[in-house]
C-alpha cells in the first residue's frame, strides 16, 4: 500500500512539475508577446508622431506662404488705391483745363463773330 501511495505521489509530483513547466513556458511566451506588442506600439506611435510633425511643418510652410501672399496683395491693393487717387486727381485737373480751354474757345469765337 505504501509503495502504491509513494508511486502515486511520485506520479502526481511529475505531473505537477510538468504543469508548472507548461505554465512557466506559457508565462514566458505571454511576456515575450507583450514585449513585442509594446515594441510595435512604440514604433506605431513614433511613425504617427513623425507623420504629425511632417504635416505640421508643411502647414507652417504653407501658412507662411499664405501670409506672404496676403501681405503682397495688401501692398498691391494699397498701391492700386494710390494710383486710382492719382488718376482721379489728374482727371479733375484735365477736366478743369478742358473747361478753361472750352471757355477760351467760346470767347475767341465770340470775338471772331463780332
Biopython code that builds the backbone (N, CA, C, O; Angstrom):
import numpy as np
from Bio.PDB.StructureBuilder import StructureBuilder

atoms = [
    (1, "UNK", "N", (0.840, -1.197, 0.000)),
    (1, "UNK", "CA", (0.000, 0.000, 0.000)),
    (1, "UNK", "C", (0.874, 1.245, 0.000)),
    (1, "UNK", "O", (0.635, 2.198, -0.741)),
    (2, "UNK", "N", (1.916, 1.209, 0.870)),
    (2, "UNK", "CA", (2.838, 2.346, 0.956)),
    (2, "UNK", "C", (3.548, 2.549, -0.382)),
    (2, "UNK", "O", (3.717, 3.673, -0.853)),
    (3, "UNK", "N", (3.947, 1.458, -0.963)),
    (3, "UNK", "CA", (4.635, 1.533, -2.250)),
    (3, "UNK", "C", (3.719, 2.132, -3.306)),
    (3, "UNK", "O", (4.150, 2.958, -4.110)),
    (4, "UNK", "N", (2.474, 1.723, -3.306)),
    (4, "UNK", "CA", (1.499, 2.243, -4.261)),
    (4, "UNK", "C", (1.267, 3.734, -4.040)),
    (4, "UNK", "O", (1.194, 4.505, -4.997)),
    (5, "UNK", "N", (1.153, 4.129, -2.804)),
    (5, "UNK", "CA", (0.943, 5.540, -2.460)),
    (5, "UNK", "C", (2.153, 6.373, -2.867)),
    (5, "UNK", "O", (2.018, 7.474, -3.402)),
    (6, "UNK", "N", (3.342, 5.821, -2.601)),
    (6, "UNK", "CA", (4.571, 6.540, -2.978)),
    (6, "UNK", "C", (4.648, 6.676, -4.500)),
    (6, "UNK", "O", (5.069, 7.708, -5.021)),
    (7, "UNK", "N", (4.246, 5.647, -5.183)),
    (7, "UNK", "CA", (4.266, 5.673, -6.640)),
    (7, "UNK", "C", (3.266, 6.722, -7.161)),
    (7, "UNK", "O", (3.582, 7.471, -8.086)),
    (8, "UNK", "N", (2.077, 6.775, -6.574)),
    (8, "UNK", "CA", (1.083, 7.786, -6.959)),
    (8, "UNK", "C", (1.599, 9.194, -6.654)),
    (8, "UNK", "O", (1.408, 10.132, -7.428)),
    (9, "UNK", "N", (2.267, 9.307, -5.481)),
    (9, "UNK", "CA", (2.825, 10.619, -5.101)),
    (9, "UNK", "C", (3.864, 11.056, -6.115)),
    (9, "UNK", "O", (3.876, 12.212, -6.537)),
    (10, "UNK", "N", (4.736, 10.137, -6.510)),
    (10, "UNK", "CA", (5.769, 10.464, -7.490)),
    (10, "UNK", "C", (5.144, 10.843, -8.835)),
    (10, "UNK", "O", (5.604, 11.766, -9.508)),
    (11, "UNK", "N", (4.096, 10.118, -9.213)),
    (11, "UNK", "CA", (3.404, 10.417, -10.470)),
    (11, "UNK", "C", (2.756, 11.800, -10.416)),
    (11, "UNK", "O", (2.836, 12.574, -11.370)),
    (12, "UNK", "N", (2.106, 12.100, -9.272)),
    (12, "UNK", "CA", (1.484, 13.416, -9.100)),
    (12, "UNK", "C", (2.541, 14.521, -9.080)),
    (12, "UNK", "O", (2.322, 15.605, -9.623)),
    (13, "UNK", "N", (3.674, 14.247, -8.460)),
    (13, "UNK", "CA", (4.758, 15.234, -8.410)),
    (13, "UNK", "C", (5.260, 15.519, -9.821)),
    (13, "UNK", "O", (5.473, 16.674, -10.191)),
    (14, "UNK", "N", (5.449, 14.442, -10.616)),
    (14, "UNK", "CA", (5.890, 14.633, -12.011)),
    (14, "UNK", "C", (4.847, 15.433, -12.799)),
    (14, "UNK", "O", (5.185, 16.331, -13.569)),
    (15, "UNK", "N", (3.570, 15.086, -12.588)),
    (15, "UNK", "CA", (2.502, 15.807, -13.278)),
    (15, "UNK", "C", (2.491, 17.283, -12.874)),
    (15, "UNK", "O", (2.334, 18.173, -13.709)),
    (16, "UNK", "N", (2.658, 17.510, -11.592)),
    (16, "UNK", "CA", (2.694, 18.888, -11.094)),
    (16, "UNK", "C", (3.864, 19.642, -11.690)),
    (16, "UNK", "O", (3.712, 20.798, -12.084)),
    (17, "UNK", "N", (5.023, 19.021, -11.766)),
    (17, "UNK", "CA", (6.202, 19.664, -12.360)),
    (17, "UNK", "C", (5.963, 19.967, -13.837)),
    (17, "UNK", "O", (6.351, 21.027, -14.329)),
    (18, "UNK", "N", (5.317, 19.024, -14.549)),
    (18, "UNK", "CA", (5.025, 19.252, -15.959)),
    (18, "UNK", "C", (4.077, 20.439, -16.124)),
    (18, "UNK", "O", (4.278, 21.294, -16.986)),
    (19, "UNK", "N", (3.035, 20.476, -15.279)),
    (19, "UNK", "CA", (2.086, 21.586, -15.343)),
    (19, "UNK", "C", (2.794, 22.902, -15.021)),
    (19, "UNK", "O", (2.562, 23.914, -15.683)),
    (20, "UNK", "N", (3.665, 22.887, -13.993)),
    (20, "UNK", "CA", (4.405, 24.107, -13.623)),
    (20, "UNK", "C", (5.317, 24.538, -14.774)),
    (20, "UNK", "O", (5.421, 25.727, -15.072)),
    (21, "UNK", "N", (5.973, 23.578, -15.415)),
    (21, "UNK", "CA", (6.835, 23.904, -16.562)),
    (21, "UNK", "C", (6.020, 24.493, -17.709)),
    (21, "UNK", "O", (6.428, 25.469, -18.339)),
    (22, "UNK", "N", (4.867, 23.890, -17.971)),
    (22, "UNK", "CA", (4.000, 24.414, -19.037)),
    (22, "UNK", "C", (3.534, 25.833, -18.706)),
    (22, "UNK", "O", (3.485, 26.698, -19.580)),
    (23, "UNK", "N", (3.193, 26.061, -17.437)),
    (23, "UNK", "CA", (2.764, 27.401, -17.021)),
    (23, "UNK", "C", (3.905, 28.408, -17.180)),
    (23, "UNK", "O", (3.693, 29.532, -17.636)),
    (24, "UNK", "N", (5.110, 27.995, -16.801)),
    (24, "UNK", "CA", (6.260, 28.894, -16.945)),
    (24, "UNK", "C", (6.516, 29.208, -18.416)),
    (24, "UNK", "O", (6.794, 30.352, -18.778)),
    (25, "UNK", "N", (6.420, 28.170, -19.267)),
    (25, "UNK", "CA", (6.612, 28.393, -20.695)),
    (25, "UNK", "C", (5.540, 29.346, -21.235)),
    (25, "UNK", "O", (5.838, 30.257, -22.008)),
    (26, "UNK", "N", (4.298, 29.124, -20.821)),
    (26, "UNK", "CA", (3.198, 29.977, -21.270)),
    (26, "UNK", "C", (3.408, 31.408, -20.772)),
    (26, "UNK", "O", (3.182, 32.367, -21.511)),
    (27, "UNK", "N", (3.840, 31.546, -19.519)),
    (27, "UNK", "CA", (4.106, 32.876, -18.963)),
    (27, "UNK", "C", (5.215, 33.570, -19.750)),
    (27, "UNK", "O", (5.104, 34.754, -20.070)),
    (28, "UNK", "N", (6.283, 32.836, -20.061)),
    (28, "UNK", "CA", (7.382, 33.403, -20.851)),
    (28, "UNK", "C", (6.889, 33.817, -22.235)),
    (28, "UNK", "O", (7.259, 34.880, -22.734)),
    (29, "UNK", "N", (6.055, 32.980, -22.856)),
    (29, "UNK", "CA", (5.518, 33.292, -24.177)),
    (29, "UNK", "C", (4.650, 34.554, -24.121)),
    (29, "UNK", "O", (4.739, 35.423, -24.988)),
    (30, "UNK", "N", (3.817, 34.634, -23.094)),
    (30, "UNK", "CA", (2.951, 35.806, -22.946)),
    (30, "UNK", "C", (3.790, 37.061, -22.711)),
    (30, "UNK", "O", (3.504, 38.112, -23.284)),
    (31, "UNK", "N", (4.824, 36.959, -21.869)),
    (31, "UNK", "CA", (5.698, 38.119, -21.627)),
    (31, "UNK", "C", (6.396, 38.551, -22.914)),
    (31, "UNK", "O", (6.530, 39.744, -23.186)),
    (32, "UNK", "N", (6.843, 37.561, -23.711)),
    (32, "UNK", "CA", (7.502, 37.879, -24.974)),
    (32, "UNK", "C", (6.504, 38.577, -25.912)),
    (32, "UNK", "O", (6.852, 39.567, -26.556)),
    (33, "UNK", "N", (5.271, 38.068, -25.991)),
    (33, "UNK", "CA", (4.256, 38.690, -26.839)),
    (33, "UNK", "C", (3.939, 40.108, -26.376)),
    (33, "UNK", "O", (3.791, 41.015, -27.194)),
    (34, "UNK", "N", (3.835, 40.294, -25.065)),
    (34, "UNK", "CA", (3.575, 41.634, -24.522)),
    (34, "UNK", "C", (4.703, 42.577, -24.915)),
    (34, "UNK", "O", (4.466, 43.718, -25.312)),
    (35, "UNK", "N", (5.933, 42.085, -24.798)),
    (35, "UNK", "CA", (7.087, 42.900, -25.171)),
    (35, "UNK", "C", (7.040, 43.262, -26.658)),
    (35, "UNK", "O", (7.318, 44.402, -27.032)),
    (36, "UNK", "N", (6.687, 42.286, -27.507)),
    (36, "UNK", "CA", (6.575, 42.556, -28.951)),
    (36, "UNK", "C", (5.492, 43.586, -29.229)),
    (36, "UNK", "O", (5.686, 44.497, -30.034)),
    (37, "UNK", "N", (4.342, 43.441, -28.558)),
    (37, "UNK", "CA", (3.247, 44.396, -28.768)),
    (37, "UNK", "C", (3.642, 45.797, -28.310)),
    (37, "UNK", "O", (3.299, 46.792, -28.948)),
    (38, "UNK", "N", (4.372, 45.859, -27.191)),
    (38, "UNK", "CA", (4.834, 47.174, -26.714)),
    (38, "UNK", "C", (5.780, 47.798, -27.727)),
    (38, "UNK", "O", (5.691, 48.993, -28.011)),
    (39, "UNK", "N", (6.692, 46.988, -28.277)),
    (39, "UNK", "CA", (7.620, 47.498, -29.292)),
    (39, "UNK", "C", (6.864, 47.984, -30.526)),
    (39, "UNK", "O", (7.153, 49.055, -31.060)),
    (40, "UNK", "N", (5.884, 47.177, -30.976)),
    (40, "UNK", "CA", (5.103, 47.582, -32.141)),
    (40, "UNK", "C", (4.314, 48.853, -31.859)),
    (40, "UNK", "O", (4.187, 49.718, -32.726)),
    (41, "UNK", "N", (3.784, 48.962, -30.644)),
    (41, "UNK", "CA", (3.040, 50.161, -30.271)),
    (41, "UNK", "C", (3.962, 51.381, -30.275)),
    (41, "UNK", "O", (3.587, 52.442, -30.773)),
    (42, "UNK", "N", (5.164, 51.231, -29.721)),
    (42, "UNK", "CA", (6.110, 52.351, -29.712)),
    (42, "UNK", "C", (6.497, 52.755, -31.134)),
    (42, "UNK", "O", (6.616, 53.941, -31.440)),
    (43, "UNK", "N", (6.691, 51.758, -31.996)),
    (43, "UNK", "CA", (7.024, 52.060, -33.391)),
    (43, "UNK", "C", (5.871, 52.784, -34.076)),
    (43, "UNK", "O", (6.081, 53.746, -34.815)),
    (44, "UNK", "N", (4.659, 52.315, -33.826)),
    (44, "UNK", "CA", (3.487, 52.965, -34.433)),
    (44, "UNK", "C", (3.343, 54.393, -33.914)),
    (44, "UNK", "O", (3.041, 55.306, -34.681)),
    (45, "UNK", "N", (3.557, 54.585, -32.618)),
    (45, "UNK", "CA", (3.478, 55.939, -32.046)),
    (45, "UNK", "C", (4.546, 56.837, -32.645)),
    (45, "UNK", "O", (4.294, 58.012, -32.912)),
    (46, "UNK", "N", (5.745, 56.290, -32.859)),
    (46, "UNK", "CA", (6.818, 57.094, -33.451)),
    (46, "UNK", "C", (6.474, 57.469, -34.888)),
    (46, "UNK", "O", (6.665, 58.613, -35.301)),
    (47, "UNK", "N", (5.958, 56.484, -35.659)),
    (47, "UNK", "CA", (5.555, 56.794, -37.041)),
    (47, "UNK", "C", (4.462, 57.862, -37.051)),
    (47, "UNK", "O", (4.484, 58.786, -37.864)),
    (48, "UNK", "N", (3.516, 57.718, -36.140)),
    (48, "UNK", "CA", (2.425, 58.694, -36.045)),
    (48, "UNK", "C", (2.973, 60.079, -35.694)),
    (48, "UNK", "O", (2.582, 61.081, -36.293)),
    (49, "UNK", "N", (3.874, 60.124, -34.726)),
    (49, "UNK", "CA", (4.450, 61.410, -34.312)),
    (49, "UNK", "C", (5.274, 62.023, -35.444)),
    (49, "UNK", "O", (5.225, 63.232, -35.670)),
    (50, "UNK", "N", (6.034, 61.178, -36.157)),
    (50, "UNK", "CA", (6.816, 61.677, -37.290)),
    (50, "UNK", "C", (5.906, 62.252, -38.374)),
    (50, "UNK", "O", (6.176, 63.313, -38.938)),
    (51, "UNK", "N", (4.814, 61.519, -38.653)),
    (51, "UNK", "CA", (3.868, 61.998, -39.674)),
    (51, "UNK", "C", (3.226, 63.306, -39.231)),
    (51, "UNK", "O", (3.057, 64.227, -40.030)),
    (52, "UNK", "N", (2.870, 63.383, -37.948)),
    (52, "UNK", "CA", (2.257, 64.600, -37.409)),
    (52, "UNK", "C", (3.229, 65.777, -37.495)),
    (52, "UNK", "O", (2.843, 66.887, -37.863)),
    (53, "UNK", "N", (4.478, 65.525, -37.156)),
    (53, "UNK", "CA", (5.496, 66.573, -37.233)),
    (53, "UNK", "C", (5.663, 67.051, -38.674)),
    (53, "UNK", "O", (5.756, 68.251, -38.934)),
    (54, "UNK", "N", (5.700, 66.092, -39.612)),
    (54, "UNK", "CA", (5.852, 66.450, -41.024)),
    (54, "UNK", "C", (4.673, 67.288, -41.511)),
    (54, "UNK", "O", (4.859, 68.289, -42.203)),
    (55, "UNK", "N", (3.461, 66.874, -41.145)),
    (55, "UNK", "CA", (2.267, 67.629, -41.549)),
    (55, "UNK", "C", (2.292, 69.024, -40.939)),
    (55, "UNK", "O", (1.967, 70.004, -41.609)),
    (56, "UNK", "N", (2.678, 69.114, -39.669)),
    (56, "UNK", "CA", (2.751, 70.430, -39.020)),
    (56, "UNK", "C", (3.765, 71.333, -39.707)),
    (56, "UNK", "O", (3.517, 72.525, -39.894)),
    (57, "UNK", "N", (4.920, 70.758, -40.088)),
    (57, "UNK", "CA", (5.936, 71.559, -40.778)),
    (57, "UNK", "C", (5.414, 72.045, -42.129)),
    (57, "UNK", "O", (5.610, 73.201, -42.502)),
    (58, "UNK", "N", (4.740, 71.138, -42.863)),
    (58, "UNK", "CA", (4.174, 71.543, -44.160)),
    (58, "UNK", "C", (3.141, 72.645, -43.967)),
    (58, "UNK", "O", (3.095, 73.608, -44.733)),
    (59, "UNK", "N", (2.312, 72.495, -42.933)),
    (59, "UNK", "CA", (1.293, 73.515, -42.659)),
    (59, "UNK", "C", (1.938, 74.855, -42.327)),
    (59, "UNK", "O", (1.462, 75.902, -42.765)),
    (60, "UNK", "N", (3.021, 74.822, -41.552)),
    (60, "UNK", "CA", (3.725, 76.068, -41.210)),
    (60, "UNK", "C", (4.247, 76.748, -42.469)),
    (60, "UNK", "O", (4.121, 77.962, -42.632)),
    (61, "UNK", "N", (4.844, 75.939, -43.369)),
    (61, "UNK", "CA", (5.382, 76.490, -44.618)),
    (61, "UNK", "C", (4.250, 77.081, -45.457)),
    (61, "UNK", "O", (4.376, 78.180, -45.998)),
    (62, "UNK", "N", (3.139, 76.339, -45.561)),
    (62, "UNK", "CA", (2.005, 76.829, -46.349)),
    (62, "UNK", "C", (1.415, 78.093, -45.732)),
    (62, "UNK", "O", (1.056, 79.029, -46.447)),
    (63, "UNK", "N", (1.315, 78.119, -44.395)),
    (63, "UNK", "CA", (0.773, 79.305, -43.732)),
    (63, "UNK", "C", (1.687, 80.512, -43.966)),
    (63, "UNK", "O", (1.209, 81.620, -44.208)),
    (64, "UNK", "N", (2.992, 80.292, -43.893)),
    (64, "UNK", "CA", (3.933, 81.393, -44.128)),
    (64, "UNK", "C", (3.787, 81.903, -45.558)),
    (64, "UNK", "O", (3.795, 83.110, -45.798)),
    (65, "UNK", "N", (3.653, 80.969, -46.513)),
    (65, "UNK", "CA", (3.470, 81.371, -47.917)),
    (65, "UNK", "C", (2.172, 82.163, -48.079)),
    (65, "UNK", "O", (2.131, 83.151, -48.813)),
    (66, "UNK", "N", (1.115, 81.727, -47.394)),
    (66, "UNK", "CA", (-0.166, 82.445, -47.462)),
    (66, "UNK", "C", (-0.045, 83.842, -46.856)),
    (66, "UNK", "O", (-0.575, 84.809, -47.403)),
    (67, "UNK", "N", (0.656, 83.944, -45.719)),
    (67, "UNK", "CA", (0.844, 85.258, -45.093)),
    (67, "UNK", "C", (1.621, 86.185, -46.022)),
    (67, "UNK", "O", (1.302, 87.368, -46.140)),
    (68, "UNK", "N", (2.643, 85.638, -46.680)),
    (68, "UNK", "CA", (3.429, 86.451, -47.609)),
    (68, "UNK", "C", (2.559, 86.905, -48.787)),
    (68, "UNK", "O", (2.632, 88.052, -49.227)),
    (69, "UNK", "N", (1.732, 85.971, -49.286)),
    (69, "UNK", "CA", (0.859, 86.330, -50.411)),
    (69, "UNK", "C", (-0.146, 87.395, -49.994)),
    (69, "UNK", "O", (-0.398, 88.341, -50.740)),
    (70, "UNK", "N", (-0.723, 87.242, -48.797)),
    (70, "UNK", "CA", (-1.672, 88.241, -48.284)),
    (70, "UNK", "C", (-0.992, 89.601, -48.166)),
    (70, "UNK", "O", (-1.544, 90.625, -48.568)),
    (71, "UNK", "N", (0.216, 89.591, -47.608)),
    (71, "UNK", "CA", (0.958, 90.844, -47.452)),
    (71, "UNK", "C", (1.222, 91.479, -48.820)),
    (71, "UNK", "O", (1.068, 92.688, -48.999)),
    (72, "UNK", "N", (1.621, 90.643, -49.775)),
    (72, "UNK", "CA", (1.893, 91.136, -51.124)),
    (72, "UNK", "C", (0.627, 91.720, -51.755)),
    (72, "UNK", "O", (0.667, 92.781, -52.377)),
    (73, "UNK", "N", (-0.499, 91.014, -51.588)),
    (73, "UNK", "CA", (-1.762, 91.505, -52.148)),
    (73, "UNK", "C", (-2.204, 92.796, -51.463)),
    (73, "UNK", "O", (-2.721, 93.701, -52.117)),
    (74, "UNK", "N", (-2.002, 92.883, -50.152)),
    (74, "UNK", "CA", (-2.363, 94.121, -49.447)),
    (74, "UNK", "C", (-1.527, 95.283, -49.958)),
    (74, "UNK", "O", (-2.036, 96.390, -50.129)),
    (75, "UNK", "N", (-0.241, 95.035, -50.203)),
    (75, "UNK", "CA", (0.630, 96.081, -50.739)),
    (75, "UNK", "C", (0.163, 96.479, -52.143)),
    (75, "UNK", "O", (0.105, 97.662, -52.480)),
    (76, "UNK", "N", (-0.170, 95.468, -52.955)),
    (76, "UNK", "CA", (-0.642, 95.740, -54.314)),
    (76, "UNK", "C", (-1.925, 96.571, -54.287)),
    (76, "UNK", "O", (-2.063, 97.539, -55.035)),
    (77, "UNK", "N", (-2.870, 96.182, -53.412)),
    (77, "UNK", "CA", (-4.133, 96.919, -53.295)),
    (77, "UNK", "C", (-3.873, 98.360, -52.868)),
    (77, "UNK", "O", (-4.471, 99.297, -53.398)),
    (78, "UNK", "N", (-2.984, 98.519, -51.913)),
    (78, "UNK", "CA", (-2.647, 99.861, -51.440)),
    (78, "UNK", "C", (-2.065, 100.708, -52.572)),
    (78, "UNK", "O", (-2.430, 101.872, -52.740)),
    (79, "UNK", "N", (-1.158, 100.114, -53.345)),
    (79, "UNK", "CA", (-0.558, 100.873, -54.451)),
    (79, "UNK", "C", (-1.612, 101.177, -55.527)),
    (79, "UNK", "O", (-1.572, 102.240, -56.147)),
    (80, "UNK", "N", (-2.553, 100.249, -55.749)),
    (80, "UNK", "CA", (-3.619, 100.487, -56.722)),
    (80, "UNK", "C", (-4.537, 101.624, -56.256)),
    (80, "UNK", "O", (-4.978, 102.442, -57.063)),
    (81, "UNK", "N", (-4.818, 101.667, -54.948)),
    (81, "UNK", "CA", (-5.642, 102.757, -54.414)),
    (81, "UNK", "C", (-4.952, 104.100, -54.625)),
    (81, "UNK", "O", (-5.591, 105.081, -55.008)),
    (82, "UNK", "N", (-3.642, 104.139, -54.372)),
    (82, "UNK", "CA", (-2.896, 105.377, -54.597)),
    (82, "UNK", "C", (-2.940, 105.770, -56.077)),
    (82, "UNK", "O", (-3.106, 106.942, -56.416)),
    (83, "UNK", "N", (-2.791, 104.774, -56.944)),
    (83, "UNK", "CA", (-2.834, 105.048, -58.391)),
    (83, "UNK", "C", (-4.206, 105.585, -58.790)),
    (83, "UNK", "O", (-4.299, 106.514, -59.592)),
    (84, "UNK", "N", (-5.269, 105.006, -58.236)),
    (84, "UNK", "CA", (-6.634, 105.475, -58.534)),
    (84, "UNK", "C", (-6.802, 106.914, -58.089)),
    (84, "UNK", "O", (-7.358, 107.733, -58.820)),
    (85, "UNK", "N", (-6.323, 107.227, -56.889)),
    (85, "UNK", "CA", (-6.420, 108.609, -56.396)),
    (85, "UNK", "C", (-5.645, 109.553, -57.302)),
    (85, "UNK", "O", (-6.105, 110.654, -57.606)),
    (86, "UNK", "N", (-4.469, 109.117, -57.728)),
    (86, "UNK", "CA", (-3.652, 109.938, -58.627)),
    (86, "UNK", "C", (-4.383, 110.160, -59.954)),
    (86, "UNK", "O", (-4.402, 111.273, -60.479)),
    (87, "UNK", "N", (-4.982, 109.094, -60.491)),
    (87, "UNK", "CA", (-5.713, 109.220, -61.757)),
    (87, "UNK", "C", (-6.938, 110.114, -61.603)),
    (87, "UNK", "O", (-7.249, 110.900, -62.498)),
    (88, "UNK", "N", (-7.638, 109.998, -60.468)),
    (88, "UNK", "CA", (-8.789, 110.882, -60.225)),
    (88, "UNK", "C", (-8.348, 112.341, -60.199)),
    (88, "UNK", "O", (-8.997, 113.217, -60.770)),
    (89, "UNK", "N", (-7.228, 112.576, -59.522)),
    (89, "UNK", "CA", (-6.712, 113.945, -59.437)),
    (89, "UNK", "C", (-6.348, 114.466, -60.835)),
    (89, "UNK", "O", (-6.671, 115.601, -61.183)),
    (90, "UNK", "N", (-5.680, 113.635, -61.621)),
    (90, "UNK", "CA", (-5.312, 114.026, -62.993)),
    (90, "UNK", "C", (-6.557, 114.291, -63.836)),
    (90, "UNK", "O", (-6.601, 115.238, -64.622)),
    (91, "UNK", "N", (-7.586, 113.423, -63.654)),
    (91, "UNK", "CA", (-8.830, 113.591, -64.409)),
    (91, "UNK", "C", (-9.469, 114.937, -64.067)),
    (91, "UNK", "O", (-9.935, 115.661, -64.946)),
    (92, "UNK", "N", (-9.480, 115.256, -62.768)),
    (92, "UNK", "CA", (-10.072, 116.526, -62.344)),
    (92, "UNK", "C", (-9.308, 117.707, -62.935)),
    (92, "UNK", "O", (-9.898, 118.682, -63.401)),
    (93, "UNK", "N", (-7.962, 117.593, -62.904)),
    (93, "UNK", "CA", (-7.158, 118.677, -63.486)),
    (93, "UNK", "C", (-7.431, 118.808, -64.987)),
    (93, "UNK", "O", (-7.563, 119.913, -65.513)),
    (94, "UNK", "N", (-7.513, 117.647, -65.669)),
    (94, "UNK", "CA", (-7.782, 117.684, -67.117)),
    (94, "UNK", "C", (-9.168, 118.258, -67.410)),
    (94, "UNK", "O", (-9.340, 119.025, -68.356)),
    (95, "UNK", "N", (-10.149, 117.882, -66.596)),
    (95, "UNK", "CA", (-11.498, 118.432, -66.785)),
    (95, "UNK", "C", (-11.499, 119.945, -66.593)),
    (95, "UNK", "O", (-12.127, 120.674, -67.360)),
    (96, "UNK", "N", (-10.786, 120.417, -65.555)),
    (96, "UNK", "CA", (-10.697, 121.866, -65.331)),
    (96, "UNK", "C", (-10.006, 122.552, -66.503)),
    (96, "UNK", "O", (-10.434, 123.612, -66.961)),
    (97, "UNK", "N", (-8.931, 121.931, -66.981)),
    (97, "UNK", "CA", (-8.222, 122.519, -68.133)),
    (97, "UNK", "C", (-9.111, 122.539, -69.361)),
    (97, "UNK", "O", (-9.112, 123.503, -70.127)),
    (98, "UNK", "N", (-9.883, 121.443, -69.543)),
    (98, "UNK", "CA", (-10.791, 121.366, -70.688)),
    (98, "UNK", "C", (-11.864, 122.445, -70.597)),
    (98, "UNK", "O", (-12.199, 123.071, -71.602)),
    (99, "UNK", "N", (-12.406, 122.669, -69.400)),
    (99, "UNK", "CA", (-13.410, 123.722, -69.220)),
    (99, "UNK", "C", (-12.820, 125.086, -69.574)),
    (99, "UNK", "O", (-13.437, 125.884, -70.279)),
    (100, "UNK", "N", (-11.616, 125.333, -69.071)),
    (100, "UNK", "CA", (-10.968, 126.615, -69.361)),
    (100, "UNK", "C", (-10.710, 126.766, -70.848)),
    (100, "UNK", "O", (-10.905, 127.838, -71.420)),
    (101, "UNK", "N", (-10.263, 125.664, -71.475)),
    (101, "UNK", "CA", (-9.993, 125.724, -72.924)),
    (101, "UNK", "C", (-11.285, 125.965, -73.694)),
    (101, "UNK", "O", (-11.310, 126.747, -74.644)),
    (102, "UNK", "N", (-12.367, 125.287, -73.281)),
    (102, "UNK", "CA", (-13.657, 125.489, -73.953)),
    (102, "UNK", "C", (-14.150, 126.921, -73.768)),
    (102, "UNK", "O", (-14.707, 127.519, -74.689)),
    (103, "UNK", "N", (-13.938, 127.467, -72.564)),
    (103, "UNK", "CA", (-14.344, 128.854, -72.317)),
    (103, "UNK", "C", (-13.532, 129.807, -73.197)),
    (103, "UNK", "O", (-14.054, 130.770, -73.759)),
    (104, "UNK", "N", (-12.231, 129.500, -73.295)),
    (104, "UNK", "CA", (-11.382, 130.361, -74.129)),
    (104, "UNK", "C", (-11.803, 130.277, -75.586)),
    (104, "UNK", "O", (-11.848, 131.290, -76.284)),
    (105, "UNK", "N", (-12.113, 129.072, -76.046)),
    (105, "UNK", "CA", (-12.561, 128.898, -77.434)),
    (105, "UNK", "C", (-13.884, 129.638, -77.631)),
    (105, "UNK", "O", (-14.091, 130.290, -78.654)),
    (106, "UNK", "N", (-14.756, 129.534, -76.666)),
    (106, "UNK", "CA", (-16.031, 130.234, -76.756)),
    (106, "UNK", "C", (-15.829, 131.728, -76.841)),
    (106, "UNK", "O", (-16.486, 132.404, -77.632)),
    (107, "UNK", "N", (-14.925, 132.249, -76.031)),
    (107, "UNK", "CA", (-14.686, 133.694, -76.042)),
    (107, "UNK", "C", (-14.030, 134.096, -77.371)),
    (107, "UNK", "O", (-14.331, 135.153, -77.925)),
    (108, "UNK", "N", (-13.138, 133.244, -77.869)),
    (108, "UNK", "CA", (-12.491, 133.557, -79.147)),
    (108, "UNK", "C", (-13.527, 133.576, -80.275)),
    (108, "UNK", "O", (-13.518, 134.444, -81.148)),
    (109, "UNK", "N", (-14.434, 132.565, -80.218)),
    (109, "UNK", "CA", (-15.485, 132.537, -81.241)),
    (109, "UNK", "C", (-16.363, 133.778, -81.166)),
    (109, "UNK", "O", (-16.737, 134.341, -82.195)),
    (110, "UNK", "N", (-16.694, 134.207, -79.938)),
    (110, "UNK", "CA", (-17.490, 135.414, -79.772)),
    (110, "UNK", "C", (-16.753, 136.631, -80.324)),
    (110, "UNK", "O", (-17.344, 137.488, -80.981)),
    (111, "UNK", "N", (-15.447, 136.690, -80.043)),
    (111, "UNK", "CA", (-14.644, 137.800, -80.505)),
    (111, "UNK", "C", (-14.568, 137.790, -82.036)),
    (111, "UNK", "O", (-14.647, 138.829, -82.691)),
    (112, "UNK", "N", (-14.414, 136.591, -82.573)),
    (112, "UNK", "CA", (-14.295, 136.466, -84.029)),
    (112, "UNK", "C", (-15.589, 136.820, -84.726)),
    (112, "UNK", "O", (-15.576, 137.415, -85.803)),
    (113, "UNK", "N", (-16.710, 136.458, -84.120)),
    (113, "UNK", "CA", (-18.020, 136.733, -84.694)),
    (113, "UNK", "C", (-18.257, 138.260, -84.741)),
    (113, "UNK", "O", (-18.882, 138.727, -85.693)),
    (114, "UNK", "N", (-17.809, 139.022, -83.804)),
    (114, "UNK", "CA", (-18.057, 140.468, -83.759)),
    (114, "UNK", "C", (-17.336, 141.199, -84.792)),
    (114, "UNK", "O", (-17.448, 142.422, -84.875)),
]
sb = StructureBuilder()
sb.init_structure("model")
sb.init_model(0)
sb.init_chain("A")
sb.init_seg("    ")
for serial, (resi, resn, name, xyz) in enumerate(atoms, 1):
    if name == "N":
        sb.init_residue(resn, " ", resi, " ")
    sb.init_atom(name, np.array(xyz, "f"), 0.0, 1.0, " ", f" {name:<3s}", serial, name[0])
structure = sb.get_structure()
